[in-house]
C-alpha cells in the first residue's frame, strides 16, 4: 500500500460525504490500512476538504468537465502538489510523469496544467537562486528535491496523442525543456522502453568518457616515449662524436707509430759510431712523440 492509494480513497470518501462524524478515526484507520505513519494524512485531508468546499467542479462530481475549466491556481493547491511529490519520491516513486498525473487527478485538474505550473515554479525558483549568486557554480539536484525524469512544459490541449515540438521562438530554451520534451515524446512511442533507452545512453556516455581518458593516457605515454627517444638520440650523437674523435686520434697515433718504425729501421742500418751520434737526438724525438699522445713520461738522455 502507499500514499497514492490512501489519498485516492480519501478523495472519493470526501466527494461522496462518507467520512462520518469522526474524522480523526477515519484518518487513523486509513493510515493504518495503508501502513502510513501516524498523522501523515492530516495535511492532505484538510487540503482536500477545503478544495472540495471551494470548487464547484468537485460539487458536480464531473472530472472531465472540471478539467476543461481554466481555474486560477491557489496557494493550497501549490503546497499540496509539492508536498505530495516530495513524499511520493520518498516512497520510491521516481517517474515524475506518473506523479504529476496523480496530482492532476487529486486536484481535479488537467495534466498539462499541473505539468506547466510545476515546471514554471521550478524555473522561477532556479532563476531567483541564480540571480542571488555572485559567481557561477555547479548545482547538484538531489532526488528528493527534483524528479529524476521530466517532461516538457505544455499548455492544455485536447485529450489526444500529444507531440511536443519546439516553435522557432523556442530554439534558445533551456536544455531541461528540450530534454523533457524528448522524454515526453518517447514515452508515447509504442515498443520503446524509455528506462532502457536512457540506461543505454548513460552507458554510452560512460564508455565515451573512459575512451577519452584512455586517449589522454596514450597521448601522455607517447609524449614520454618521444622525450626518451630524443634523450637517446642526443646520447647517441654524443657517442658518435666521441667515436669520431677517438678514431681521429687513433689514426694520428698509427701514423706516428709508422713514422717511428721507419726511423728505427733507418737507425738500425747505421753503423755503431753513427748510432751513438744519433742516439741523443733520437731519444728527444721519441719523448716528443709520446708526450703528444698524453703520456707523462721523460726519458733521460
GIWO-V908428 format. One record per helix or strand. SS is the DSSP state (@ for helix, = for strand). FROM is the first residue (numbers start at 1). LEN is the number of residues. If there is no record, write none. Layout:
ss: (SS:SS)
from: (FROM:FROM)
len: (LEN:LEN)
This chain:
ss: (@:@:@:@:@:@:@:@:@:@:@:@)
from: (3:23:42:56:63:75:96:111:168:175:194:272)
len: (13:11:13:5:5:17:12:21:3:13:75:20)
